[in-house]
Amino acid sequence: MASDLLRLSAQHVWVDYDAEADVLYMSFRRPQRATRTVELDEDTLVRKDGQTVVGVTILNASTRGPGGIVRRAPRTKHRRRTGCVR
C-alpha cells in the first residue's frame, strides 16, 4: 500500500481540513470517488478506485507526527479549510 502512495502521478492535490473533527482529507482526483477504503493504521485511511489511490484521510491530524500534520487554528465561525496544491 505504501508503494501505491509513492507512485502517485497526481497533478493536483485537493486538501480539506475539518478542524472540528480534526480530520485531514487529501484527494488526488475530482470528484472524489472510491470503490473501497483500506485502513493503514488506526488513523490513516487510503481511498481507492480499483487499484488507483484517489485519496487519503488522516484522523487526529493535529496530533500526528512531531507538531502534528496540521496545527489547530483558534475556533472561528468557519472551521473547514479547503485548498488545491499543484
HELIX and SHEET records of a PDB file:
HELIX    1   1 ALA A    2  LEU A    6  1                                   5    
HELIX    2   2 ALA A   61  THR A   63  5                                   3    
SHEET    1   A 6 ARG A  36  ASP A  41  0                                        
SHEET    2   A 6 THR A  44  ASP A  49 -1                                        
SHEET    3   A 6 THR A  52  LEU A  59 -1                                        
SHEET    4   A 6 VAL A  23  SER A  27 -1                                        
SHEET    5   A 6 VAL A  13  ASP A  18 -1                                        
SHEET    6   A 6 ARG A  80  VAL A  85 -1                                        
END                                                                             
